[in-house]
Amino acid sequence: MKQKMASAAPHSAENMDTPVAGQQVAWAGIVWYLVLAFGISWAVWLGLQALGVPFVIRAAIGMFGPAVAALLVRGPLCHQGFADAGLRLARRGERGVFRYYLAAYLLVPALLAVGIGLALLIGYQHWALADSLHTLAQQITQQLAASGSHPPSGMTADQLATTTLVVQTVLAFTLAIPFNMIFTFGEEFGWRGYLLPRLAPLGGVPAAIIVGVIWGLWHAPVIVLNGYNFPGHPWLGVLMMVVFTTAYSFFFAWLRFRSGSVWPSTLAHATLNALAGFGLLLLSHGDSLVRPPLGLIGLVPLVALAIWLAVTGRLKPPVTANL
């Protein structure tokens, strides 16, 4: 079995130049990968929860399950090699690759902004920044009182809350993104570094859909057991997550195919994680299945982008397997 899987994987420069259309999907390696990716992450999430480890810590550790699975399948388990893992910043000979990194950084906040604007336009939610600042000021006051401290001289709690928000916003668009990339690489090295190239012979659109569905289902334990992203909707939340990740999978697949690198999708994923909370900060309360960024309203611009990428042929895998 290992010999067959190894022979189907690219190891040399000649194999890296094999046309995608002429390849076959190595299903055995994919099955091994999925069993490991789900098994490792789910075992981490469930096991650490049983031990009482805080959610943020166990969620972050579990994000590395797809990467570990890819390492095992590419390495000692199936010996598939790393030729198409996309670890270079760009495909060899690729020009203008910077635009894909720029798209990864700019399109995510643009999509989030459109979702927020749409929620305001249709009247589902209203602007609530002042309320959020007031709540933050109350929290700061309580924390200072609990520690026996006071606001800095000449500053009120409201001013301190505004300053805190400005600093957090600057960090969200800067340092928080490379920090988040440490963890999103744990997913992207698996989903877009291994699974997407292996499914590319099926075509860009089918590959993006399959990866997106799998990516969404992978989140099931933290949604069902912890209400992650969809509090109060354990099962519908899983369904909505699958729709959300499938739509985003089109965008991430485009970044991966066009750049030949896993890093633009890692950057986009990190940007999403760093900025997704702004909808909760800027808007009034809304049901998690409806409100942006992950609810139905937030899906509108995302699905529009996915359809555009598909119908304009931008999701076609590159001519060579050197992804």
N, C-alpha and C positions, 0 to 999 in steps of 0.2 A: 504493500500500500504506500509506504513512504517513497519507494522508488518511482512509482507512478506520479505521485504528487510532486516530487522533486523535478521530474522530467518536464512537467507542465509549467514550471515556474521559470522566470528569466534569471539566468546566472551570468551570462556573458554579454559582451557588447552586441554580438550578433542577435541574441535573443531579445535584447532591449529594443532592437530595430524591427522586430516582427510586427506586421500590421495587426492592429486590434481585431479587425474583421476576420482574420485568419486564425484567431485564437479560440480555444474552447474554455468554458468556465470550469475551473478546478473545484467542483462541488465538495469533494472530500475535505480539502483544506478549509473551505468556508464553513462546513459543519463543525470541524474541530475548533475553528476560531470562535464561532457563535457559542458553542458549549462552554468554552473557556471564558469568553468575555462576560456572558451572563452569569456563569457559575462563580467567577471570582468576585465580581461586583456585588451580586446578590448575597453571597456568603459574608462579605465584609459588612454590608449594610445590616443584615439580619443578625449576624454574630455580635457586632459592636453595639447594636441596639440592645440585645439581651444583656450585655455587660454594662449598660448604662452610660455608654460614651455619648457625649453631646452630638446632636444632629449635624451641626456644621462640620465637625471633625470627621465623623464617619461618612458623610456625604462626599467630602473632599477626597478621602482615601479611596472610596469606591470608584471615583472618576478614573482611576488608573487601571481599572480592570480591562478595558479594551486595548490599552497599550501593552499591558503585560501579555494578554492573549496573542496580540500580533507578534510580539517578540518571540513567544514560544513557537508559534506556527512557522514563522519565517526562519527561526533558528533550530533548536535541538529537536523539536517534535516532527516537523515536516521538511526541514532543510530547504525552504523556498527562497532564501536569500533576501537581500534588501535593495535590489537594483531598482525596483519600481516603488519604493517606500516614500518617495517625495521629500527626502530629508534635505536636499539642496534648496537654496533660497529660490531657485528658478530652474526650469528645464534647461539643459545644456544648449546654448545657442539662442535661447529665448531673448527677445528684445522688448523693451518697454514693459518689463514685468512689474515695475513700480506701480503702474496704474491698478493692478489687481490688489496690491496692498492698500493703496489709497481707497479703492472701492470697499475693501473689507472694513476699513476704519470709518468711512463716511456714510456708506449705505445703511448700516445698522441704525445709527441715530436718526437718519432720515426716515426709515421705516417706522421707528418708534414714534417720531414726531408726527407723522401722518396719522398713525393710529390714535394718538392723543387728540389731534385736531379733529378727527372724524367723530370721536366720542363727544367732543364739545359741540360740533356742528349739528349732530342729530339730537342733542340734548339729553343723552343718556347719563352723562356726568357733567359736573360743572367745575370751574377753576377753584381750587381749594388750597393754594399755596399759603395764603394767610393763616388758614386753619392749621396747616401742617407746622408752620413756624410757631404758632401759639402753643401747640402740643409739645413741640421740641423745647420751647422755653420753659414750660411746666416741668418737663422731664429733667432739664438741666438744673432748675431750682431745687427739685426734690433730691437730686444726686448731690448737689452742693450742700444742702442742709443735712443730709445723711452723713456726710463726711466732715461736717463742721466748718466748711469753707464758704467763701463768698465770691461773687463775680469779680473779675479784675476791676481795679479802681476806675471809676468813670463809665462803666458799662452796665447796662441793665441786662436782665435775662433775655429780653427780646433781641437786643443788639448782639448778645453772645450767640443766640440761636441763629441769627442772620449770618454772622461771621462763620459759624460752624458749617452752615449750609453751603456758603460760598467755597470754603476750603474743601468740603466733601465733593462738590461739583467739579472743582479743578482736579482733584485726585482721581475722580471717576473717569475723566477724559485723558488722564496722563498715567500716573504711576500704577493705578489699579488695573490697567489693561495688561502691561507686561507681567504683573503679579498673577493675574487670572490666567495668563497664557501657560503658566506652569501646570495648571490643573486641566485646562481645556486641551492641551497637548495629550494628556492622558486619554482623552476621548478621540481626538482627531487623528492621532497616529493609528488608531484602530479603525474608526469609521471611514475616514477619507484616505488614510495612509495604507490600509490593507483591503477593507471590504469593497470600497468603491472601485479601485483598479481591478479587483478580481471579478467584479460583476460588469465591467465596462464592455466586454464582448456582447452583452445583451442589448447594448445601446445606452446612450446617456440618460434618456428619460426613464426607462425601466430601472436602470441601476440607481438613479437618484431616488425613485419612489421606494424601491426595496430597502435601501439603506435608511431612508427616512422613517419607514414603518418600524424597522428593527430598532433604530435609535430611540424612537418614542416608547416602544414596549419595554426597552431596557430600563426606563425610569419607573416602571410599575410599582416596585416595592416602596419607594419613598413617597409616591403619590398615595397609594392605598393606605399605608401604615402611618405616614407622617403628614399627609395633606400638603405635600410639597407643590407649590404653585397653584393648587386648586383646593383650598381648604373647604371642607364640607362636601366635596364631590369626589370620593375615592375612585369610583368606577368610571363615571363620565369624565373625570379628570384625566384618566389614562387615555380614553378615546380622544379627548381634545389635545392632549400632548402628542399623540400620534399624528394628528392633522397638522399641528404646529411644526413638529420636527420634519414632517414630509415636505411641507412648504419651504422651510428653511433649507432642506436638503438640496433643493434645486439651486439655490444661491451658492451654497457651499460646494456643490459639485462643479458649478461653473468656475469658481475660483480654483478648484483643484485641477480641472482639465486644462484650463487656459494657461495657468502658471506652471504646471508640472510640479508644483510643490505643495506640501501639506501645511506650510506656514501661513498663507493667506487665510485659509479657513480656520486655523487655530487663532489667528488675530481677530477674525470676525466673531467667532464664538466667544472669545474673551471680552470683546467690546459689548456683545449682547449681555453677558453676565454682569458686566460692570455697570451698565446703563439701564437695565430692565426695571430697576426700582423707581425710576423717575415718574412713571405713570402713577404709582401709588402716592408719591409725594405731591404731584401737581394737581391730581384730580380727586374729586369726592369719591366716596365708597361706591363700589359696583361689584356685581357678582363676578367671581373669577372666571366663570365660563363665558362671560360676555365682554368684560372690560379689557382694554389693552394692557400689556402687550400680547398676552397669550390667549385671550378670549376671542370671541367671534369678531369683534370690532378690530382688534389688532391683526387679525388674519387677513383682512381685506387688502391692504397694500402688499402684504407678503405673498398672497395667492396671485395677485395681479402681476407681481414681479416674476413669480414662478411660471405663470402662463406665457409671459412675454419671452422669457429665456427659452422655453420649450418651442414655441411656434416660430421663433426666429432662428432656430437651429443652433443656438449657442451652447447647447448641452451635448453636442456631438463629441465623443472622445477623440483625442488627437490621433493622427495617422499612425503614430508609432506607439508601442506599449511603454515607452519611456515616460511614464507619468510623473 
